[in-house]
Amino acid sequence: MQFRTLHPAFFTATCKDWLYLLHDIQCKDIIINSLSFLVEKERMHVKASLS
């Protein structure tokens, strides 16, 4: 039996007034390191835009 290894999903997030989350450099590092890890392991692709 074969199982699919890719499970495409789409997630959209809008963060309003999250300045406090990004105020501390340690919080920024946690977010960036987590996303970088998932991208390096090919578990996700990040597409972002500033609006």
Secondary structure, 3 states (H helix, E strand, C coil): CCCCCCCCCCCCCCCCCCHHHHHCHHHHHHHHHHHHHHHHCCCCCCCCCCC
